[in-house]
Amino acid sequence: MNHTERIYKLLFSSVYPLYIQKAERKGRTKAEVDAIIYWLTGYTATTLQQQIDRKVDFATFFAEAPNMNPNAKLITGVICGYRVEDIEDDIVQKVRYLCKLP
C-alpha cells in the first residue's frame, strides 16, 4: 500500500483528536477546529459526529462532505514538506488542508 492509499484508508475518527490536540497546543479550542471543519466540508455538529461514530476513512469523509468550500483552494503553505496548493491528489490535498488549518 503506497502513501496515498494509506491516507485514503486512515480513519477520520482516529485523526480528529490529533487535530484538537494540535490546536490546543497552539492555544486554540475544539470549537475552533470544528468550525474549520464545518467551513471546509459543510458538515454540521450532528453530521460530523455521525462521521466520527461511523468511523469513516478520509476518502469517505470527503466523498460524503455536504459542501466542500470553494475557497479551500486559497489555503496555501507547506505541510510535511509539501506545498498544499501543489498537491495533485484531491483527497490528499483536502487532508493536508485540515493539517494546515488548526
GROMACS elastic network, one bead per residue, 0.5 to 0.9 nm:
[ bonds ]
;  ai    aj funct       b0    kb
    1     4     6  0.81375   500
    1     5     6  0.59420   500
    1     6     6  0.65220   500
    2     5     6  0.53579   500
    2     6     6  0.63139   500
    2     7     6  0.88757   500
    3     6     6  0.51639   500
    3     7     6  0.64174   500
    3     8     6  0.88481   500
    4     7     6  0.51724   500
    4     8     6  0.63417   500
    4     9     6  0.88056   500
    4    89     6  0.81874   500
    4    91     6  0.86307   500
    4    92     6  0.68439   500
    5     8     6  0.50712   500
    5     9     6  0.63150   500
    5    10     6  0.86763   500
    6     9     6  0.52093   500
    6    10     6  0.60977   500
    7    10     6  0.51717   500
    7    11     6  0.86196   500
    7    57     6  0.84632   500
    7    58     6  0.69700   500
    7    59     6  0.81597   500
    7    91     6  0.82341   500
    7    92     6  0.68252   500
    7    95     6  0.80674   500
    8    11     6  0.83126   500
    8    57     6  0.64137   500
    8    58     6  0.52104   500
    8    60     6  0.82075   500
    8    91     6  0.70586   500
    8    92     6  0.75348   500
    9    12     6  0.88875   500
    9    56     6  0.85573   500
    9    57     6  0.50965   500
    9    58     6  0.62773   500
    9    59     6  0.68000   500
    9    60     6  0.87927   500
   10    13     6  0.86962   500
   10    14     6  0.76055   500
   10    15     6  0.78799   500
   10    56     6  0.83870   500
   10    57     6  0.52104   500
   10    58     6  0.59622   500
   10    59     6  0.83891   500
   11    14     6  0.53478   500
   11    15     6  0.67506   500
   11    16     6  0.87779   500
   11    52     6  0.85814   500
   11    55     6  0.60318   500
   11    56     6  0.56251   500
   11    58     6  0.60533   500
   11    61     6  0.87874   500
   12    15     6  0.52557   500
   12    16     6  0.58999   500
   12    51     6  0.79563   500
   12    52     6  0.67308   500
   12    55     6  0.67396   500
   12    56     6  0.61140   500
   12    57     6  0.54068   500
   12    58     6  0.55141   500
   12    61     6  0.70682   500
   13    16     6  0.52882   500
   13    17     6  0.73550   500
   13    51     6  0.77245   500
   13    53     6  0.75315   500
   13    54     6  0.84633   500
   13    55     6  0.56040   500
   13    56     6  0.71782   500
   13    57     6  0.79662   500
   14    17     6  0.66396   500
   14    18     6  0.76396   500
   14    52     6  0.85621   500
   14    55     6  0.81127   500
   15    18     6  0.51658   500
   15    19     6  0.65338   500
   15    20     6  0.89713   500
   16    19     6  0.51878   500
   16    20     6  0.65655   500
   16    21     6  0.88436   500
   16    52     6  0.82781   500
   17    20     6  0.50386   500
   17    21     6  0.61811   500
   17    22     6  0.85988   500
   17    30     6  0.89772   500
   18    22     6  0.60467   500
   18    23     6  0.84698   500
   19    22     6  0.51604   500
   19    23     6  0.61526   500
   19    24     6  0.86110   500
   19    30     6  0.85028   500
   19    33     6  0.71567   500
   19    98     6  0.79864   500
   19    99     6  0.72555   500
   19   102     6  0.65060   500
   20    23     6  0.50761   500
   20    24     6  0.60705   500
   20    25     6  0.85979   500
   20    28     6  0.82954   500
   20    29     6  0.70052   500
   20    30     6  0.54283   500
   20    31     6  0.89474   500
   20    32     6  0.88658   500
   20    33     6  0.63928   500
   20    34     6  0.87652   500
   20   102     6  0.76348   500
   21    24     6  0.50985   500
   21    25     6  0.62023   500
   21    26     6  0.87489   500
   21    29     6  0.87942   500
   21    30     6  0.84035   500
   22    25     6  0.52283   500
   22    26     6  0.66146   500
   22    28     6  0.84581   500
   22   102     6  0.70514   500
   23    26     6  0.51241   500
   23    27     6  0.64470   500
   23    29     6  0.62474   500
   23    30     6  0.74098   500
   23    32     6  0.82513   500
   23    33     6  0.70859   500
   23   101     6  0.89248   500
   23   102     6  0.52027   500
   24    29     6  0.55630   500
   24    30     6  0.74642   500
   24   102     6  0.89301   500
   25    28     6  0.72185   500
   26    29     6  0.88294   500
   26   102     6  0.85677   500
   28    31     6  0.83806   500
   28    32     6  0.65683   500
   28    33     6  0.78785   500
   28   102     6  0.77526   500
   29    32     6  0.51907   500
   29    33     6  0.65274   500
   29    34     6  0.87241   500
   30    33     6  0.50153   500
   30    34     6  0.61181   500
   30    35     6  0.85284   500
   31    34     6  0.50465   500
   31    35     6  0.60819   500
   31    36     6  0.86702   500
   32    36     6  0.62822   500
   32    37     6  0.86895   500
   32   102     6  0.76333   500
   33    36     6  0.51943   500
   33    37     6  0.63349   500
   33    38     6  0.87032   500
   33    98     6  0.89779   500
   33   101     6  0.81271   500
   33   102     6  0.57253   500
   34    37     6  0.50154   500
   34    38     6  0.60886   500
   34    39     6  0.84898   500
   34    44     6  0.87408   500
   34    45     6  0.77138   500
   34    48     6  0.85680   500
   35    38     6  0.50524   500
   35    39     6  0.60626   500
   35    40     6  0.85467   500
   35    44     6  0.89414   500
   36    39     6  0.50130   500
   36    40     6  0.60405   500
   36    41     6  0.84855   500
   36    98     6  0.80506   500
   36   101     6  0.72278   500
   36   102     6  0.74298   500
   37    40     6  0.50999   500
   37    41     6  0.58818   500
   37    42     6  0.75804   500
   37    43     6  0.71468   500
   37    44     6  0.87476   500
   37    48     6  0.84688   500
   37    98     6  0.74285   500
   38    41     6  0.54015   500
   38    44     6  0.59038   500
   38    45     6  0.78471   500
   38    48     6  0.81013   500
   39    42     6  0.58478   500
   39    43     6  0.78436   500
   39    67     6  0.87892   500
   39    68     6  0.79970   500
   39    69     6  0.65788   500
   39    72     6  0.89785   500
   40    43     6  0.82539   500
   40    65     6  0.89205   500
   40    67     6  0.78415   500
   40    68     6  0.56344   500
   40    69     6  0.50680   500
   40    70     6  0.84138   500
   40    71     6  0.83275   500
   40    72     6  0.65462   500
   40    94     6  0.88261   500
   40    97     6  0.85358   500
   40    98     6  0.83097   500
   41    44     6  0.88754   500
   41    62     6  0.73914   500
   41    64     6  0.89777   500
   41    65     6  0.52351   500
   41    66     6  0.63759   500
   41    67     6  0.53758   500
   41    69     6  0.62067   500
   42    65     6  0.62913   500
   42    66     6  0.51157   500
   42    68     6  0.60210   500
   42    69     6  0.72304   500
   43    46     6  0.78177   500
   43    47     6  0.55898   500
   43    48     6  0.55211   500
   43    65     6  0.63822   500
   43    66     6  0.61106   500
   43    67     6  0.74994   500
   43    68     6  0.89794   500
   44    47     6  0.51783   500
   44    48     6  0.57859   500
   44    49     6  0.83125   500
   45    48     6  0.53135   500
   45    49     6  0.61774   500
   45    50     6  0.86936   500
   46    49     6  0.52456   500
   46    50     6  0.62803   500
   46    51     6  0.88661   500
   47    51     6  0.63432   500
   47    52     6  0.87016   500
   48    51     6  0.51718   500
   48    52     6  0.63523   500
   48    53     6  0.86626   500
   49    53     6  0.60182   500
   49    54     6  0.84865   500
   50    53     6  0.50105   500
   50    54     6  0.60291   500
   50    55     6  0.85298   500
   51    54     6  0.51132   500
   51    55     6  0.62158   500
   51    56     6  0.59385   500
   51    57     6  0.89711   500
   51    60     6  0.89371   500
   51    61     6  0.68835   500
   52    55     6  0.51161   500
   52    56     6  0.67563   500
   53    56     6  0.80568   500
   56    59     6  0.80148   500
   56    60     6  0.59128   500
   56    61     6  0.60448   500
   57    60     6  0.54224   500
   57    61     6  0.60428   500
   57    62     6  0.87639   500
   58    62     6  0.61192   500
   58    63     6  0.82927   500
   58    91     6  0.74505   500
   58    92     6  0.88392   500
   58    95     6  0.74607   500
   59    62     6  0.55698   500
   59    63     6  0.60089   500
   59    64     6  0.85740   500
   59    91     6  0.64288   500
   59    92     6  0.89924   500
   60    64     6  0.58840   500
   60    65     6  0.83075   500
   61    64     6  0.54789   500
   61    65     6  0.61642   500
   62    66     6  0.86324   500
   62    68     6  0.81458   500
   62    91     6  0.70858   500
   62    94     6  0.77338   500
   62    95     6  0.87552   500
   63    66     6  0.85320   500
   63    91     6  0.87358   500
   64    67     6  0.88024   500
   65    68     6  0.63432   500
   67    70     6  0.86795   500
   68    71     6  0.87057   500
   68    72     6  0.78049   500
   69    72     6  0.55796   500
   69    73     6  0.84511   500
   70    73     6  0.64987   500
   70    74     6  0.85217   500
   71    74     6  0.54941   500
   71    75     6  0.77240   500
   72    75     6  0.55436   500
   72    94     6  0.84046   500
   72    97     6  0.75489   500
   73    76     6  0.77252   500
   73    85     6  0.70363   500
   73    97     6  0.89901   500
   74    85     6  0.79737   500
   75    84     6  0.72888   500
   75    85     6  0.69968   500
   75    97     6  0.68252   500
   75   100     6  0.80659   500
   75   101     6  0.83276   500
   76    83     6  0.69453   500
   76    84     6  0.55441   500
   76    85     6  0.54291   500
   76    86     6  0.88222   500
   76    97     6  0.83871   500
   76   100     6  0.83494   500
   77    82     6  0.81076   500
   77    83     6  0.54308   500
   77    84     6  0.57459   500
   77    85     6  0.72238   500
   77   100     6  0.77652   500
   78    81     6  0.58618   500
   78    82     6  0.52353   500
   78    84     6  0.59056   500
   78    85     6  0.86366   500
   78   100     6  0.79789   500
   79    82     6  0.54291   500
   79    83     6  0.64961   500
   79    84     6  0.66668   500
   79    96     6  0.69432   500
   79    97     6  0.88736   500
   79    99     6  0.72771   500
   79   100     6  0.64734   500
   80    83     6  0.84773   500
   80    96     6  0.87224   500
   82    85     6  0.86314   500
   82    86     6  0.75466   500
   82    87     6  0.73112   500
   83    86     6  0.53818   500
   83    87     6  0.67415   500
   84    87     6  0.55729   500
   84    93     6  0.63032   500
   84    94     6  0.88161   500
   84    96     6  0.64727   500
   84    97     6  0.69846   500
   84   100     6  0.82363   500
   85    88     6  0.82853   500
   85    93     6  0.76537   500
   86    93     6  0.83698   500
   87    90     6  0.76110   500
   87    92     6  0.72618   500
   87    93     6  0.55170   500
   87    96     6  0.88059   500
   88    91     6  0.89782   500
   88    92     6  0.80059   500
   88    93     6  0.70267   500
   89    92     6  0.54104   500
   89    93     6  0.60131   500
   89    94     6  0.86830   500
   90    93     6  0.51763   500
   90    94     6  0.62942   500
   90    95     6  0.87626   500
   91    94     6  0.51026   500
   91    95     6  0.62174   500
   91    96     6  0.85988   500
   92    95     6  0.50836   500
   92    96     6  0.61790   500
   92    97     6  0.86178   500
   93    96     6  0.50469   500
   93    97     6  0.61951   500
   93    98     6  0.88674   500
   94    98     6  0.66044   500
   94    99     6  0.87831   500
   95    98     6  0.52886   500
   95    99     6  0.64399   500
   95   100     6  0.87918   500
   96   100     6  0.60186   500
   96   101     6  0.86015   500
   97   100     6  0.50874   500
   97   101     6  0.62383   500
   98   101     6  0.53355   500
   98   102     6  0.68510   500
   99   102     6  0.66686   500
